[in-house]
Amino acid sequence: MGKRQTRIFRADLAKHLSTRAGREANVLLTNQTTLHGYIEKVENDALLLRDLRRKTHLLKFADIDEVMLDRETPH
């Protein structure tokens, strides 16, 4: 199986992330740190991400550079 990557940049976060709750994501911050986890909730200007150790991270959109989502394809 292959994978396709969807990249959501800072300018489009509010528009595209509201329907992505529960999805696995990689979040690249402006300080070049990458966090991996599941999108729990998207609020006004913040994203709540739960990592694989069950710790939650409240990330403001101003601190996020890009969100990367993977999806599997049939081929």
Predicted model as a PDB file, atoms N, CA, C, CB and O in Angstrom, pLDDT in the B-factor column:
MODEL        1                                                                  
ATOM      1  N   MET A   1       0.830  -1.183   0.000  1.00 65.00           N  
ATOM      2  CA  MET A   1       0.000   0.000   0.000  1.00 65.00           C  
ATOM      3  C   MET A   1       0.871   1.242   0.000  1.00 65.00           C  
ATOM      4  CB  MET A   1      -0.943   0.000   1.201  1.00 65.00           C  
ATOM      5  O   MET A   1       1.928   1.287   0.629  1.00 65.00           O  
ATOM      6  N   GLY A   2       0.409   2.230  -0.709  1.00 79.00           N  
ATOM      7  CA  GLY A   2       1.122   3.493  -0.752  1.00 79.00           C  
ATOM      8  C   GLY A   2       0.514   4.494   0.211  1.00 79.00           C  
ATOM      9  O   GLY A   2      -0.516   4.237   0.836  1.00 79.00           O  
ATOM     10  N   LYS A   3       1.163   5.625   0.317  1.00 83.00           N  
ATOM     11  CA  LYS A   3       0.647   6.696   1.174  1.00 83.00           C  
ATOM     12  C   LYS A   3       0.647   7.996   0.398  1.00 83.00           C  
ATOM     13  CB  LYS A   3       1.485   6.834   2.472  1.00 83.00           C  
ATOM     14  O   LYS A   3       1.489   8.218  -0.472  1.00 83.00           O  
ATOM     15  N   ARG A   4      -0.289   8.835   0.718  1.00 88.00           N  
ATOM     16  CA  ARG A   4      -0.362  10.186   0.170  1.00 88.00           C  
ATOM     17  C   ARG A   4      -0.296  11.147   1.335  1.00 88.00           C  
ATOM     18  CB  ARG A   4      -1.662  10.406  -0.680  1.00 88.00           C  
ATOM     19  O   ARG A   4      -0.916  10.919   2.374  1.00 88.00           O  
ATOM     20  N   GLN A   5       0.448  12.213   1.164  1.00 89.00           N  
ATOM     21  CA  GLN A   5       0.616  13.179   2.242  1.00 89.00           C  
ATOM     22  C   GLN A   5      -0.137  14.454   1.910  1.00 89.00           C  
ATOM     23  CB  GLN A   5       2.107  13.478   2.486  1.00 89.00           C  
ATOM     24  O   GLN A   5      -0.027  14.983   0.804  1.00 89.00           O  
ATOM     25  N   THR A   6      -0.903  14.942   2.872  1.00 90.00           N  
ATOM     26  CA  THR A   6      -1.589  16.225   2.760  1.00 90.00           C  
ATOM     27  C   THR A   6      -0.868  17.195   3.668  1.00 90.00           C  
ATOM     28  CB  THR A   6      -3.111  16.114   3.133  1.00 90.00           C  
ATOM     29  O   THR A   6      -0.702  16.939   4.861  1.00 90.00           O  
ATOM     30  N   ARG A   7      -0.436  18.318   3.098  1.00 94.00           N  
ATOM     31  CA  ARG A   7       0.271  19.327   3.874  1.00 94.00           C  
ATOM     32  C   ARG A   7      -0.633  20.548   4.011  1.00 94.00           C  
ATOM     33  CB  ARG A   7       1.632  19.705   3.206  1.00 94.00           C  
ATOM     34  O   ARG A   7      -1.132  21.081   3.021  1.00 94.00           O  
ATOM     35  N   ILE A   8      -0.832  20.979   5.247  1.00 93.00           N  
ATOM     36  CA  ILE A   8      -1.662  22.154   5.529  1.00 93.00           C  
ATOM     37  C   ILE A   8      -0.755  23.213   6.143  1.00 93.00           C  
ATOM     38  CB  ILE A   8      -2.871  21.803   6.491  1.00 93.00           C  
ATOM     39  O   ILE A   8      -0.176  23.005   7.210  1.00 93.00           O  
ATOM     40  N   PHE A   9      -0.638  24.335   5.469  1.00 94.00           N  
ATOM     41  CA  PHE A   9       0.249  25.397   5.923  1.00 94.00           C  
ATOM     42  C   PHE A   9      -0.494  26.361   6.846  1.00 94.00           C  
ATOM     43  CB  PHE A   9       0.838  26.153   4.724  1.00 94.00           C  
ATOM     44  O   PHE A   9      -1.722  26.331   6.926  1.00 94.00           O  
ATOM     45  N   ARG A  10       0.245  27.202   7.532  1.00 91.00           N  
ATOM     46  CA  ARG A  10      -0.290  28.089   8.567  1.00 91.00           C  
ATOM     47  C   ARG A  10      -1.485  28.918   8.093  1.00 91.00           C  
ATOM     48  CB  ARG A  10       0.797  29.012   9.054  1.00 91.00           C  
ATOM     49  O   ARG A  10      -2.453  29.072   8.838  1.00 91.00           O  
ATOM     50  N   ALA A  11      -1.440  29.443   6.901  1.00 90.00           N  
ATOM     51  CA  ALA A  11      -2.521  30.298   6.412  1.00 90.00           C  
ATOM     52  C   ALA A  11      -3.845  29.542   6.267  1.00 90.00           C  
ATOM     53  CB  ALA A  11      -2.132  30.906   5.077  1.00 90.00           C  
ATOM     54  O   ALA A  11      -4.910  30.157   6.315  1.00 90.00           O  
ATOM     55  N   ASP A  12      -3.794  28.226   6.091  1.00 89.00           N  
ATOM     56  CA  ASP A  12      -4.999  27.436   5.858  1.00 89.00           C  
ATOM     57  C   ASP A  12      -5.413  26.575   7.049  1.00 89.00           C  
ATOM     58  CB  ASP A  12      -4.795  26.559   4.668  1.00 89.00           C  
ATOM     59  O   ASP A  12      -6.330  25.764   6.920  1.00 89.00           O  
ATOM     60  N   LEU A  13      -4.775  26.725   8.183  1.00 88.00           N  
ATOM     61  CA  LEU A  13      -5.042  25.849   9.329  1.00 88.00           C  
ATOM     62  C   LEU A  13      -6.496  25.907   9.794  1.00 88.00           C  
ATOM     63  CB  LEU A  13      -4.130  26.218  10.481  1.00 88.00           C  
ATOM     64  O   LEU A  13      -7.132  24.865   9.954  1.00 88.00           O  
ATOM     65  N   ALA A  14      -7.021  27.086  10.008  1.00 83.00           N  
ATOM     66  CA  ALA A  14      -8.381  27.216  10.540  1.00 83.00           C  
ATOM     67  C   ALA A  14      -9.407  26.631   9.576  1.00 83.00           C  
ATOM     68  CB  ALA A  14      -8.708  28.689  10.821  1.00 83.00           C  
ATOM     69  O   ALA A  14     -10.398  26.043  10.009  1.00 83.00           O  
ATOM     70  N   LYS A  15      -9.181  26.783   8.302  1.00 85.00           N  
ATOM     71  CA  LYS A  15     -10.137  26.318   7.299  1.00 85.00           C  
ATOM     72  C   LYS A  15     -10.136  24.789   7.159  1.00 85.00           C  
ATOM     73  CB  LYS A  15      -9.825  26.959   5.954  1.00 85.00           C  
ATOM     74  O   LYS A  15     -11.199  24.184   7.019  1.00 85.00           O  
ATOM     75  N   HIS A  16      -8.954  24.163   7.196  1.00 86.00           N  
ATOM     76  CA  HIS A  16      -8.854  22.739   6.896  1.00 86.00           C  
ATOM     77  C   HIS A  16      -8.814  21.822   8.116  1.00 86.00           C  
ATOM     78  CB  HIS A  16      -7.647  22.503   6.086  1.00 86.00           C  
ATOM     79  O   HIS A  16      -9.143  20.642   7.992  1.00 86.00           O  
ATOM     80  N   LEU A  17      -8.431  22.312   9.266  1.00 81.00           N  
ATOM     81  CA  LEU A  17      -8.281  21.426  10.422  1.00 81.00           C  
ATOM     82  C   LEU A  17      -9.568  21.165  11.189  1.00 81.00           C  
ATOM     83  CB  LEU A  17      -7.280  21.998  11.352  1.00 81.00           C  
ATOM     84  O   LEU A  17      -9.620  20.237  11.996  1.00 81.00           O  
ATOM     85  N   SER A  18     -10.592  21.948  10.961  1.00 76.00           N  
ATOM     86  CA  SER A  18     -11.819  21.782  11.744  1.00 76.00           C  
ATOM     87  C   SER A  18     -12.475  20.425  11.510  1.00 76.00           C  
ATOM     88  CB  SER A  18     -12.803  22.889  11.408  1.00 76.00           C  
ATOM     89  O   SER A  18     -13.197  19.938  12.381  1.00 76.00           O  
ATOM     90  N   THR A  19     -12.243  19.807  10.360  1.00 78.00           N  
ATOM     91  CA  THR A  19     -12.846  18.509  10.059  1.00 78.00           C  
ATOM     92  C   THR A  19     -11.874  17.347  10.261  1.00 78.00           C  
ATOM     93  CB  THR A  19     -13.358  18.499   8.634  1.00 78.00           C  
ATOM     94  O   THR A  19     -12.181  16.224   9.863  1.00 78.00           O  
ATOM     95  N   ARG A  20     -10.728  17.582  10.860  1.00 80.00           N  
ATOM     96  CA  ARG A  20      -9.688  16.556  10.975  1.00 80.00           C  
ATOM     97  C   ARG A  20      -9.528  15.973  12.370  1.00 80.00           C  
ATOM     98  CB  ARG A  20      -8.388  17.123  10.544  1.00 80.00           C  
ATOM     99  O   ARG A  20      -8.520  15.322  12.642  1.00 80.00           O  
ATOM    100  N   ALA A  21     -10.477  16.181  13.251  1.00 84.00           N  
ATOM    101  CA  ALA A  21     -10.364  15.655  14.613  1.00 84.00           C  
ATOM    102  C   ALA A  21     -10.264  14.130  14.573  1.00 84.00           C  
ATOM    103  CB  ALA A  21     -11.576  16.098  15.478  1.00 84.00           C  
ATOM    104  O   ALA A  21     -10.977  13.471  13.816  1.00 84.00           O  
ATOM    105  N   GLY A  22      -9.378  13.583  15.390  1.00 88.00           N  
ATOM    106  CA  GLY A  22      -9.176  12.148  15.448  1.00 88.00           C  
ATOM    107  C   GLY A  22      -8.124  11.624  14.492  1.00 88.00           C  
ATOM    108  O   GLY A  22      -7.749  10.455  14.573  1.00 88.00           O  
ATOM    109  N   ARG A  23      -7.642  12.458  13.593  1.00 90.00           N  
ATOM    110  CA  ARG A  23      -6.653  12.032  12.598  1.00 90.00           C  
ATOM    111  C   ARG A  23      -5.242  12.086  13.170  1.00 90.00           C  
ATOM    112  CB  ARG A  23      -6.743  12.908  11.342  1.00 90.00           C  
ATOM    113  O   ARG A  23      -4.933  12.936  14.006  1.00 90.00           O  
ATOM    114  N   GLU A  24      -4.403  11.186  12.721  1.00 93.00           N  
ATOM    115  CA  GLU A  24      -2.994  11.168  13.088  1.00 93.00           C  
ATOM    116  C   GLU A  24      -2.279  12.238  12.276  1.00 93.00           C  
ATOM    117  CB  GLU A  24      -2.360   9.759  12.849  1.00 93.00           C  
ATOM    118  O   GLU A  24      -2.547  12.399  11.085  1.00 93.00           O  
ATOM    119  N   ALA A  25      -1.365  12.974  12.917  1.00 94.00           N  
ATOM    120  CA  ALA A  25      -0.712  14.088  12.236  1.00 94.00           C  
ATOM    121  C   ALA A  25       0.703  14.311  12.751  1.00 94.00           C  
ATOM    122  CB  ALA A  25      -1.528  15.359  12.404  1.00 94.00           C  
ATOM    123  O   ALA A  25       1.040  13.955  13.881  1.00 94.00           O  
ATOM    124  N   ASN A  26       1.513  14.906  11.900  1.00 96.00           N  
ATOM    125  CA  ASN A  26       2.812  15.442  12.276  1.00 96.00           C  
ATOM    126  C   ASN A  26       2.681  16.954  12.225  1.00 96.00           C  
ATOM    127  CB  ASN A  26       3.969  14.920  11.331  1.00 96.00           C  
ATOM    128  O   ASN A  26       2.210  17.505  11.230  1.00 96.00           O  
ATOM    129  N   VAL A  27       3.093  17.625  13.286  1.00 97.00           N  
ATOM    130  CA  VAL A  27       2.972  19.083  13.360  1.00 97.00           C  
ATOM    131  C   VAL A  27       4.376  19.676  13.423  1.00 97.00           C  
ATOM    132  CB  VAL A  27       2.117  19.525  14.602  1.00 97.00           C  
ATOM    133  O   VAL A  27       5.136  19.406  14.352  1.00 97.00           O  
ATOM    134  N   LEU A  28       4.705  20.483  12.426  1.00 97.00           N  
ATOM    135  CA  LEU A  28       5.993  21.169  12.384  1.00 97.00           C  
ATOM    136  C   LEU A  28       5.800  22.561  12.971  1.00 97.00           C  
ATOM    137  CB  LEU A  28       6.560  21.242  10.921  1.00 97.00           C  
ATOM    138  O   LEU A  28       4.992  23.346  12.475  1.00 97.00           O  
ATOM    139  N   LEU A  29       6.547  22.860  14.030  1.00 97.00           N  
ATOM    140  CA  LEU A  29       6.441  24.155  14.688  1.00 97.00           C  
ATOM    141  C   LEU A  29       7.414  25.150  14.068  1.00 97.00           C  
ATOM    142  CB  LEU A  29       6.705  24.017  16.192  1.00 97.00           C  
ATOM    143  O   LEU A  29       8.307  24.767  13.312  1.00 97.00           O  
ATOM    144  N   THR A  30       7.239  26.413  14.387  1.00 97.00           N  
ATOM    145  CA  THR A  30       8.106  27.455  13.827  1.00 97.00           C  
ATOM    146  C   THR A  30       9.534  27.344  14.331  1.00 97.00           C  
ATOM    147  CB  THR A  30       7.556  28.827  14.160  1.00 97.00           C  
ATOM    148  O   THR A  30      10.444  27.871  13.691  1.00 97.00           O  
ATOM    149  N   ASN A  31       9.764  26.676  15.456  1.00 97.00           N  
ATOM    150  CA  ASN A  31      11.131  26.489  15.961  1.00 97.00           C  
ATOM    151  C   ASN A  31      11.765  25.211  15.418  1.00 97.00           C  
ATOM    152  CB  ASN A  31      11.129  26.455  17.490  1.00 97.00           C  
ATOM    153  O   ASN A  31      12.788  24.754  15.928  1.00 97.00           O  
ATOM    154  N   GLN A  32      11.148  24.632  14.374  1.00 95.00           N  
ATOM    155  CA  GLN A  32      11.622  23.433  13.673  1.00 95.00           C  
ATOM    156  C   GLN A  32      11.499  22.146  14.488  1.00 95.00           C  
ATOM    157  CB  GLN A  32      13.052  23.622  13.276  1.00 95.00           C  
ATOM    158  O   GLN A  32      12.155  21.156  14.164  1.00 95.00           O  
ATOM    159  N   THR A  33      10.685  22.136  15.525  1.00 96.00           N  
ATOM    160  CA  THR A  33      10.376  20.932  16.293  1.00 96.00           C  
ATOM    161  C   THR A  33       9.179  20.249  15.637  1.00 96.00           C  
ATOM    162  CB  THR A  33      10.081  21.270  17.801  1.00 96.00           C  
ATOM    163  O   THR A  33       8.241  20.919  15.206  1.00 96.00           O  
ATOM    164  N   THR A  34       9.210  18.938  15.560  1.00 97.00           N  
ATOM    165  CA  THR A  34       8.090  18.186  15.009  1.00 97.00           C  
ATOM    166  C   THR A  34       7.455  17.353  16.108  1.00 97.00           C  
ATOM    167  CB  THR A  34       8.546  17.289  13.836  1.00 97.00           C  
ATOM    168  O   THR A  34       8.142  16.640  16.840  1.00 97.00           O  
ATOM    169  N   LEU A  35       6.129  17.451  16.215  1.00 97.00           N  
ATOM    170  CA  LEU A  35       5.363  16.650  17.167  1.00 97.00           C  
ATOM    171  C   LEU A  35       4.479  15.687  16.381  1.00 97.00           C  
ATOM    172  CB  LEU A  35       4.506  17.556  18.116  1.00 97.00           C  
ATOM    173  O   LEU A  35       3.934  16.039  15.335  1.00 97.00           O  
ATOM    174  N   HIS A  36       4.346  14.472  16.898  1.00 97.00           N  
ATOM    175  CA  HIS A  36       3.521  13.456  16.255  1.00 97.00           C  
ATOM    176  C   HIS A  36       2.430  13.048  17.220  1.00 97.00           C  
ATOM    177  CB  HIS A  36       4.365  12.227  15.818  1.00 97.00           C  
ATOM    178  O   HIS A  36       2.697  12.825  18.401  1.00 97.00           O  
ATOM    179  N   GLY A  37       1.199  12.948  16.731  1.00 96.00           N  
ATOM    180  CA  GLY A  37       0.108  12.516  17.593  1.00 96.00           C  
ATOM    181  C   GLY A  37      -1.217  12.574  16.872  1.00 96.00           C  
ATOM    182  O   GLY A  37      -1.280  12.590  15.643  1.00 96.00           O  
ATOM    183  N   TYR A  38      -2.283  12.605  17.665  1.00 96.00           N  
ATOM    184  CA  TYR A  38      -3.638  12.639  17.129  1.00 96.00           C  
ATOM    185  C   TYR A  38      -4.279  13.982  17.441  1.00 96.00           C  
ATOM    186  CB  TYR A  38      -4.486  11.486  17.704  1.00 96.00           C  
ATOM    187  O   TYR A  38      -4.141  14.499  18.549  1.00 96.00           O  
ATOM    188  N   ILE A  39      -4.972  14.538  16.475  1.00 94.00           N  
ATOM    189  CA  ILE A  39      -5.657  15.817  16.663  1.00 94.00           C  
ATOM    190  C   ILE A  39      -6.886  15.558  17.528  1.00 94.00           C  
ATOM    191  CB  ILE A  39      -6.054  16.472  15.283  1.00 94.00           C  
ATOM    192  O   ILE A  39      -7.794  14.831  17.126  1.00 94.00           O  
ATOM    193  N   GLU A  40      -6.909  16.148  18.698  1.00 94.00           N  
ATOM    194  CA  GLU A  40      -8.038  15.978  19.613  1.00 94.00           C  
ATOM    195  C   GLU A  40      -9.130  17.005  19.336  1.00 94.00           C  
ATOM    196  CB  GLU A  40      -7.568  16.091  21.067  1.00 94.00           C  
ATOM    197  O   GLU A  40     -10.307  16.666  19.213  1.00 94.00           O  
ATOM    198  N   LYS A  41      -8.720  18.256  19.240  1.00 91.00           N  
ATOM    199  CA  LYS A  41      -9.701  19.329  19.105  1.00 91.00           C  
ATOM    200  C   LYS A  41      -9.054  20.526  18.429  1.00 91.00           C  
ATOM    201  CB  LYS A  41     -10.280  19.729  20.483  1.00 91.00           C  
ATOM    202  O   LYS A  41      -7.866  20.792  18.613  1.00 91.00           O  
ATOM    203  N   VAL A  42      -9.844  21.241  17.648  1.00 90.00           N  
ATOM    204  CA  VAL A  42      -9.397  22.488  17.037  1.00 90.00           C  
ATOM    205  C   VAL A  42     -10.302  23.580  17.577  1.00 90.00           C  
ATOM    206  CB  VAL A  42      -9.434  22.425  15.456  1.00 90.00           C  
ATOM    207  O   VAL A  42     -11.516  23.553  17.378  1.00 90.00           O  
ATOM    208  N   GLU A  43      -9.698  24.542  18.262  1.00 87.00           N  
ATOM    209  CA  GLU A  43     -10.453  25.661  18.818  1.00 87.00           C  
ATOM    210  C   GLU A  43     -10.181  26.897  17.986  1.00 87.00           C  
ATOM    211  CB  GLU A  43     -10.086  25.906  20.305  1.00 87.00           C  
ATOM    212  O   GLU A  43      -9.611  26.790  16.901  1.00 87.00           O  
ATOM    213  N   ASN A  44     -10.570  28.059  18.461  1.00 85.00           N  
ATOM    214  CA  ASN A  44     -10.458  29.308  17.703  1.00 85.00           C  
ATOM    215  C   ASN A  44      -9.117  29.482  17.010  1.00 85.00           C  
ATOM    216  CB  ASN A  44     -10.692  30.472  18.611  1.00 85.00           C  
ATOM    217  O   ASN A  44      -9.065  29.574  15.784  1.00 85.00           O  
ATOM    218  N   ASP A  45      -8.057  29.525  17.757  1.00 90.00           N  
ATOM    219  CA  ASP A  45      -6.735  29.733  17.165  1.00 90.00           C  
ATOM    220  C   ASP A  45      -5.717  28.771  17.766  1.00 90.00           C  
ATOM    221  CB  ASP A  45      -6.274  31.185  17.367  1.00 90.00           C  
ATOM    222  O   ASP A  45      -4.538  29.099  17.897  1.00 90.00           O  
ATOM    223  N   ALA A  46      -6.194  27.563  18.135  1.00 93.00           N  
ATOM    224  CA  ALA A  46      -5.304  26.592  18.765  1.00 93.00           C  
ATOM    225  C   ALA A  46      -5.692  25.169  18.375  1.00 93.00           C  
ATOM    226  CB  ALA A  46      -5.332  26.750  20.290  1.00 93.00           C  
ATOM    227  O   ALA A  46      -6.834  24.884  18.013  1.00 93.00           O  
ATOM    228  N   LEU A  47      -4.709  24.299  18.464  1.00 92.00           N  
ATOM    229  CA  LEU A  47      -4.871  22.892  18.140  1.00 92.00           C  
ATOM    230  C   LEU A  47      -4.478  22.079  19.368  1.00 92.00           C  
ATOM    231  CB  LEU A  47      -4.015  22.490  16.892  1.00 92.00           C  
ATOM    232  O   LEU A  47      -3.420  22.314  19.952  1.00 92.00           O  
ATOM    233  N   LEU A  48      -5.303  21.143  19.758  1.00 95.00           N  
ATOM    234  CA  LEU A  48      -4.993  20.257  20.877  1.00 95.00           C  
ATOM    235  C   LEU A  48      -4.547  18.925  20.283  1.00 95.00           C  
ATOM    236  CB  LEU A  48      -6.234  20.076  21.843  1.00 95.00           C  
ATOM    237  O   LEU A  48      -5.324  18.245  19.612  1.00 95.00           O  
ATOM    238  N   LEU A  49      -3.293  18.557  20.532  1.00 96.00           N  
ATOM    239  CA  LEU A  49      -2.693  17.351  19.984  1.00 96.00           C  
ATOM    240  C   LEU A  49      -2.346  16.408  21.132  1.00 96.00           C  
ATOM    241  CB  LEU A  49      -1.432  17.688  19.136  1.00 96.00           C  
ATOM    242  O   LEU A  49      -1.748  16.827  22.124  1.00 96.00           O  
ATOM    243  N   ARG A  50      -2.723  15.126  20.998  1.00 97.00           N  
ATOM    244  CA  ARG A  50      -2.387  14.118  22.007  1.00 97.00           C  
ATOM    245  C   ARG A  50      -1.323  13.209  21.403  1.00 97.00           C  
ATOM    246  CB  ARG A  50      -3.659  13.293  22.460  1.00 97.00           C  
ATOM    247  O   ARG A  50      -1.552  12.566  20.378  1.00 97.00           O  
ATOM    248  N   ASP A  51      -0.148  13.161  22.052  1.00 95.00           N  
ATOM    249  CA  ASP A  51       0.941  12.348  21.510  1.00 95.00           C  
ATOM    250  C   ASP A  51       0.759  10.882  21.900  1.00 95.00           C  
ATOM    251  CB  ASP A  51       2.307  12.868  22.008  1.00 95.00           C  
ATOM    252  O   ASP A  51      -0.207  10.536  22.579  1.00 95.00           O  
ATOM    253  N   LEU A  52       1.671  10.032  21.478  1.00 94.00           N  
ATOM    254  CA  LEU A  52       1.540   8.594  21.710  1.00 94.00           C  
ATOM    255  C   LEU A  52       1.770   8.198  23.157  1.00 94.00           C  
ATOM    256  CB  LEU A  52       2.500   7.849  20.835  1.00 94.00           C  
ATOM    257  O   LEU A  52       1.500   7.056  23.531  1.00 94.00           O  
ATOM    258  N   ARG A  53       2.263   9.113  23.979  1.00 96.00           N  
ATOM    259  CA  ARG A  53       2.397   8.875  25.418  1.00 96.00           C  
ATOM    260  C   ARG A  53       1.208   9.423  26.187  1.00 96.00           C  
ATOM    261  CB  ARG A  53       3.684   9.501  25.941  1.00 96.00           C  
ATOM    262  O   ARG A  53       1.230   9.498  27.416  1.00 96.00           O  
ATOM    263  N   ARG A  54       0.154   9.810  25.443  1.00 95.00           N  
ATOM    264  CA  ARG A  54      -1.107  10.330  25.987  1.00 95.00           C  
ATOM    265  C   ARG A  54      -0.973  11.694  26.633  1.00 95.00           C  
ATOM    266  CB  ARG A  54      -1.660   9.371  26.990  1.00 95.00           C  
ATOM    267  O   ARG A  54      -1.831  12.080  27.427  1.00 95.00           O  
ATOM    268  N   LYS A  55       0.085  12.439  26.316  1.00 97.00           N  
ATOM    269  CA  LYS A  55       0.264  13.805  26.808  1.00 97.00           C  
ATOM    270  C   LYS A  55      -0.367  14.753  25.799  1.00 97.00           C  
ATOM    271  CB  LYS A  55       1.781  14.143  27.032  1.00 97.00           C  
ATOM    272  O   LYS A  55      -0.207  14.581  24.591  1.00 97.00           O  
ATOM    273  N   THR A  56      -1.085  15.757  26.300  1.00 97.00           N  
ATOM    274  CA  THR A  56      -1.718  16.709  25.395  1.00 97.00           C  
ATOM    275  C   THR A  56      -0.843  17.943  25.242  1.00 97.00           C  
ATOM    276  CB  THR A  56      -3.115  17.100  25.905  1.00 97.00           C  
ATOM    277  O   THR A  56      -0.171  18.371  26.180  1.00 97.00           O  
ATOM    278  N   HIS A  57      -0.865  18.502  24.046  1.00 96.00           N  
ATOM    279  CA  HIS A  57      -0.125  19.707  23.720  1.00 96.00           C  
ATOM    280  C   HIS A  57      -1.106  20.710  23.135  1.00 96.00           C  
ATOM    281  CB  HIS A  57       1.047  19.411  22.731  1.00 96.00           C  
ATOM    282  O   HIS A  57      -1.775  20.426  22.141  1.00 96.00           O  
ATOM    283  N   LEU A  58      -1.190  21.874  23.744  1.00 96.00           N  
ATOM    284  CA  LEU A  58      -2.015  22.946  23.214  1.00 96.00           C  
ATOM    285  C   LEU A  58      -1.112  23.839  22.374  1.00 96.00           C  
ATOM    286  CB  LEU A  58      -2.724  23.754  24.361  1.00 96.00           C  
ATOM    287  O   LEU A  58      -0.231  24.514  22.907  1.00 96.00           O  
ATOM    288  N   LEU A  59      -1.330  23.845  21.062  1.00 96.00           N  
ATOM    289  CA  LEU A  59      -0.465  24.565  20.123  1.00 96.00           C  
ATOM    290  C   LEU A  59      -1.239  25.695  19.471  1.00 96.00           C  
ATOM    291  CB  LEU A  59       0.101  23.611  19.048  1.00 96.00           C  
ATOM    292  O   LEU A  59      -2.274  25.466  18.844  1.00 96.00           O  
ATOM    293  N   LYS A  60      -0.746  26.896  19.616  1.00 96.00           N  
ATOM    294  CA  LYS A  60      -1.373  28.050  18.960  1.00 96.00           C  
ATOM    295  C   LYS A  60      -1.022  28.025  17.478  1.00 96.00           C  
ATOM    296  CB  LYS A  60      -0.914  29.394  19.616  1.00 96.00           C  
ATOM    297  O   LYS A  60       0.076  27.616  17.102  1.00 96.00           O  
ATOM    298  N   PHE A  61      -1.957  28.463  16.640  1.00 94.00           N  
ATOM    299  CA  PHE A  61      -1.716  28.478  15.197  1.00 94.00           C  
ATOM    300  C   PHE A  61      -0.497  29.324  14.837  1.00 94.00           C  
ATOM    301  CB  PHE A  61      -2.946  29.005  14.464  1.00 94.00           C  
ATOM    302  O   PHE A  61       0.183  29.036  13.852  1.00 94.00           O  
ATOM    303  N   ALA A  62      -0.214  30.360  15.622  1.00 95.00           N  
ATOM    304  CA  ALA A  62       0.941  31.224  15.352  1.00 95.00           C  
ATOM    305  C   ALA A  62       2.256  30.473  15.532  1.00 95.00           C  
ATOM    306  CB  ALA A  62       0.913  32.448  16.268  1.00 95.00           C  
ATOM    307  O   ALA A  62       3.269  30.858  14.949  1.00 95.00           O  
ATOM    308  N   ASP A  63       2.253  29.398  16.338  1.00 96.00           N  
ATOM    309  CA  ASP A  63       3.461  28.610  16.575  1.00 96.00           C  
ATOM    310  C   ASP A  63       3.609  27.438  15.606  1.00 96.00           C  
ATOM    311  CB  ASP A  63       3.460  28.093  17.992  1.00 96.00           C  
ATOM    312  O   ASP A  63       4.649  26.780  15.579  1.00 96.00           O  
ATOM    313  N   ILE A  64       2.571  27.176  14.810  1.00 96.00           N  
ATOM    314  CA  ILE A  64       2.587  26.051  13.871  1.00 96.00           C  
ATOM    315  C   ILE A  64       3.001  26.544  12.492  1.00 96.00           C  
ATOM    316  CB  ILE A  64       1.198  25.358  13.806  1.00 96.00           C  
ATOM    317  O   ILE A  64       2.453  27.523  11.985  1.00 96.00           O  
ATOM    318  N   ASP A  65       3.963  25.869  11.892  1.00 96.00           N  
ATOM    319  CA  ASP A  65       4.389  26.186  10.537  1.00 96.00           C  
ATOM    320  C   ASP A  65       3.608  25.358   9.525  1.00 96.00           C  
ATOM    321  CB  ASP A  65       5.895  25.945  10.376  1.00 96.00           C  
ATOM    322  O   ASP A  65       3.225  25.858   8.467  1.00 96.00           O  
ATOM    323  N   GLU A  66       3.372  24.080   9.857  1.00 96.00           N  
ATOM    324  CA  GLU A  66       2.719  23.188   8.912  1.00 96.00           C  
ATOM    325  C   GLU A  66       2.205  21.947   9.636  1.00 96.00           C  
ATOM    326  CB  GLU A  66       3.685  22.794   7.779  1.00 96.00           C  
ATOM    327  O   GLU A  66       2.797  21.504  10.619  1.00 96.00           O  
ATOM    328  N   VAL A  67       1.094  21.389   9.140  1.00 95.00           N  
ATOM    329  CA  VAL A  67       0.551  20.127   9.639  1.00 95.00           C  
ATOM    330  C   VAL A  67       0.544  19.148   8.476  1.00 95.00           C  
ATOM    331  CB  VAL A  67      -0.895  20.310  10.247  1.00 95.00           C  
ATOM    332  O   VAL A  67       0.054  19.457   7.389  1.00 95.00           O  
ATOM    333  N   MET A  68       1.101  17.950   8.721  1.00 95.00           N  
ATOM    334  CA  MET A  68       1.180  16.935   7.670  1.00 95.00           C  
ATOM    335  C   MET A  68       0.328  15.727   8.058  1.00 95.00           C  
ATOM    336  CB  MET A  68       2.655  16.508   7.424  1.00 95.00           C  
ATOM    337  O   MET A  68       0.484  15.163   9.141  1.00 95.00           O  
ATOM    338  N   LEU A  69      -0.569  15.345   7.162  1.00 93.00           N  
ATOM    339  CA  LEU A  69      -1.457  14.206   7.378  1.00 93.00           C  
ATOM    340  C   LEU A  69      -1.158  13.142   6.326  1.00 93.00           C  
ATOM    341  CB  LEU A  69      -2.954  14.641   7.319  1.00 93.00           C  
ATOM    342  O   LEU A  69      -0.975  13.461   5.151  1.00 93.00           O  
ATOM    343  N   ASP A  70      -1.109  11.886   6.745  1.00 88.00           N  
ATOM    344  CA  ASP A  70      -0.906  10.774   5.808  1.00 88.00           C  
ATOM    345  C   ASP A  70      -2.200  10.010   5.637  1.00 88.00           C  
ATOM    346  CB  ASP A  70       0.215   9.828   6.298  1.00 88.00           C  
ATOM    347  O   ASP A  70      -2.984   9.885   6.577  1.00 88.00           O  
ATOM    348  N   ARG A  71      -2.427   9.497   4.431  1.00 83.00           N  
ATOM    349  CA  ARG A  71      -3.549   8.594   4.202  1.00 83.00           C  
ATOM    350  C   ARG A  71      -3.075   7.490   3.276  1.00 83.00           C  
ATOM    351  CB  ARG A  71      -4.783   9.349   3.600  1.00 83.00           C  
ATOM    352  O   ARG A  71      -2.280   7.723   2.365  1.00 83.00           O  
ATOM    353  N   GLU A  72      -3.569   6.287   3.519  1.00 82.00           N  
ATOM    354  CA  GLU A  72      -3.169   5.143   2.707  1.00 82.00           C  
ATOM    355  C   GLU A  72      -3.985   5.102   1.423  1.00 82.00           C  
ATOM    356  CB  GLU A  72      -3.338   3.830   3.494  1.00 82.00           C  
ATOM    357  O   GLU A  72      -5.158   5.472   1.392  1.00 82.00           O  
ATOM    358  N   THR A  73      -3.328   4.643   0.372  1.00 81.00           N  
ATOM    359  CA  THR A  73      -3.994   4.477  -0.915  1.00 81.00           C  
ATOM    360  C   THR A  73      -4.029   2.988  -1.264  1.00 81.00           C  
ATOM    361  CB  THR A  73      -3.270   5.296  -2.031  1.00 81.00           C  
ATOM    362  O   THR A  73      -3.221   2.214  -0.749  1.00 81.00           O  
ATOM    363  N   PRO A  74      -4.945   2.588  -2.121  1.00 80.00           N  
ATOM    364  CA  PRO A  74      -5.063   1.165  -2.427  1.00 80.00           C  
ATOM    365  C   PRO A  74      -3.896   0.587  -3.231  1.00 80.00           C  
ATOM    366  CB  PRO A  74      -6.326   0.933  -3.174  1.00 80.00           C  
ATOM    367  O   PRO A  74      -3.728  -0.633  -3.243  1.00 80.00           O  
ATOM    368  N   HIS A  75      -3.079   1.413  -3.907  1.00 70.00           N  
ATOM    369  CA  HIS A  75      -1.973   0.847  -4.680  1.00 70.00           C  
ATOM    370  C   HIS A  75      -0.655   1.304  -4.214  1.00 70.00           C  
ATOM    371  CB  HIS A  75      -2.111   1.173  -6.100  1.00 70.00           C  
ATOM    372  O   HIS A  75       0.368   0.908  -4.773  1.00 70.00           O  
TER     373      HIS A  75                                                      
ENDMDL                                                                          
END                                                                             
